[in-house]
Amino acid sequence: MAEVREGVDAVDREIVALLKRRFGYMDAAARIKPERGQVRDEARKAEVIANARAEARRHGIPESVIADVWEALVEGSIAHEFVEYDRLNDGLKAAE
């Protein structure tokens, strides 16, 4: 059991490293988007979750679980992007 737990912990560290990379893209999106209203994109959210479901299906793991995880991930990413967008744009306004 100890080996299994070590393996799970190692995978979790890899997942967090990948999430750091993913959130870097959210930071980039916050810099690129010209309007705050563009941060939330429901069509893109649905596409990302559908893509995750398809990958789950391809790998033979539960689609509904992956969809739930991605729902939380995408919502968290959107929230992060709003914070970053506001931080960047409040900084721009303060410099004016």
C-alpha positions, 0 to 999 in steps of 0.5 A, a space after each residue: 500500500 505504501 508504494 501505491 500511495 507514493 505513486 499517487 503522491 508522485 502523480 499528484 505532484 505532476 498534476 500540480 506542475 501541469 496545472 501551474 503551466 495551465 494557469 500560466 496560459 490563463 495569465 496570458 489570456 488575461 493579458 491578451 483579452 482587450 475586454 473583461 467581458 471576454 474572460 468568461 466564454 461559455 462556448 469555450 468552457 463547454 468545448 474544454 469540458 467536451 474535450 476532457 470527456 473525449 480524452 477520458 473516453 479514449 483512456 477508459 476512465 469515467 467521463 462523468 468524473 472527469 467532466 466534474 473535475 474539469 467543471 471545477 478546473 475551468 471555473 477556477 481558471 476563469 476566476 483566476 483570469 478575472 483576478 489577473 485581468 483586473 490586476 493588470 488593468 487596474 495597474 494600467 489605469 493607475 499608471 495613466 
